[in-house]
Every structure is written in C-alpha cells, then in structure tokens.
Amino acid sequence: MKTFLVCALEPSANLHLKEVLKAYKKDFGKFEIHGIYDESLCKEFDLNSRPL
C-alpha cells in the first residue's frame, strides 16, 4: 500500500488535493495519506488515516 505525506493548509489546497486523491485511487486502489488536510476527505475516499 502506498503512503503519501500531504500539507493542505488552505481550503483551495484541499480542493486540489481532492483531485490528486481521485487519481491516486484510480492508479493505486488503496493508499494512506498523512499530514494536514480536511478530515472530510477521509470519509469520501474511505481512508483509515486522520489528519494531524
């Protein structure tokens, strides 16, 4: 499983991160992200990880 470190402090950064996560889901299937991001992305992408 792939793990990615992200830092999306601003709301617009989370919008861009959402598009990146869509591509990751297509390419890798399951993955984890760690770092700073909007917690709503966890539910949307069925992630077990939580933001810092």
C-alpha positions as a printed NumPy array, in Angstrom:
array([[  0.   ,   0.   ,   0.   ],
       [  1.27 ,   3.465,  -0.883],
       [  1.581,   6.175,   1.768],
       [  1.685,   9.883,   0.947],
       [  2.605,  12.862,   3.119],
       [  0.487,  15.934,   2.385],
       [  0.19 ,  19.515,   3.616],
       [ -3.025,  21.25 ,   2.553],
       [ -3.446,  24.185,   4.93 ],
       [ -5.715,  26.369,   2.814],
       [ -9.221,  25.441,   1.604],
       [ -8.121,  25.75 ,  -2.022],
       [ -5.273,  23.315,  -1.354],
       [ -7.822,  20.734,  -0.218],
       [ -9.731,  21.175,  -3.487],
       [ -6.555,  20.417,  -5.43 ],
       [ -5.714,  17.535,  -3.082],
       [ -9.15 ,  16.04 ,  -3.735],
       [ -8.367,  15.833,  -7.462],
       [ -4.963,  14.289,  -6.747],
       [ -6.587,  11.688,  -4.478],
       [ -9.009,  10.749,  -7.257],
       [ -6.009,   9.98 ,  -9.477],
       [ -4.273,   8.055,  -6.664],
       [ -7.399,   5.958,  -6.104],
       [ -7.522,   5.136,  -9.813],
       [ -3.793,   4.295, -10.011],
       [ -3.145,   2.631,  -6.639],
       [ -6.537,   1.493,  -5.344],
       [ -5.866,   1.65 ,  -1.601],
       [ -3.494,   4.214,  -0.117],
       [ -2.878,   6.213,   3.042],
       [ -2.247,   9.907,   3.462],
       [ -0.619,  11.551,   6.469],
       [ -0.267,  15.231,   7.265],
       [ -2.524,  18.269,   7.294],
       [ -5.726,  18.174,   5.233],
       [ -9.517,  18.411,   5.524],
       [-10.915,  15.47 ,   7.504],
       [-13.905,  15.183,   5.13 ],
       [-11.536,  13.626,   2.582],
       [-11.158,  10.596,   4.881],
       [-14.82 ,   9.696,   4.534],
       [-15.011,  10.491,   0.83 ],
       [-12.029,   8.282,  -0.044],
       [-12.632,   5.663,   2.688],
       [ -9.297,   6.36 ,   4.381],
       [ -8.317,   4.94 ,   7.763],
       [ -5.811,   7.738,   8.393],
       [ -6.731,  11.028,  10.066],
       [ -5.199,  14.491,   9.637],
       [ -2.785,  15.911,  12.203]])
